[in-house]
Amino acid sequence: MAFNVGAVNRTPLDVHSLRTSSAGGAWRRVDVVEQTGSTNADLISRAAAGEDISGAVLLAEFQTAGRGRHGRSWSAPARSQISMSVGVDTTGVAPDRWGWLPLLTGLAVAHTVRDLGVDAGLKWPNDVLVGGGKLAGILAEVAAPVIVVGLGLNVSLTADELPDPHAVSLSMLGRD
């Protein structure tokens, strides 16, 4: 496992394991940075500079300017959440279908945490909820022909660290 749910020490991400587990799949490049403003903004900047970000995955140990819909900010202590963005190639996909990507991402996250025994659901279009608590948020942005999909999944946040009283983490749900 690349992260340690509920770790007191909040172990750094295991870059080698992440790269090995994604080898041969849809993700052609996996990078982890210690700190950034926003993983979405970083991938979009790479695209604007001419880099092919299709299949790129960027994870951050700490995001200083994470954001959600409508420019809302989101912050969490270092290594307490999965903060990542991925570049999804939309070549051959009609633009009127791009809007499904955040919802499909949310379904994948909800399904994955259900496998951990967490009864997660979706709030249209971009939140993964457990009960009334927000476990994860998704933000998709266009860098045509790539969509950058960002995910913030609360892993080891404690009740004292929650940036919002309506948030929840896997650790708080006993999934460590």
Secondary structure, 3 states (H helix, E strand, C coil): CCCCCCCCCCCCCCHHHHHHHHCCCCCCEEEEECCECCHHHHHHHHHHCCCCCCCEEEEECCECCEECHHHCEECCCCCCEEEEEEEEECCCCCHHHCCHHHHHHHHHHHHHHHCCCCCEEEECCCEEEECCEEEEEEEEEEECCEEEEEEEEECCCCHHHCCCCCECCCCCCCCC
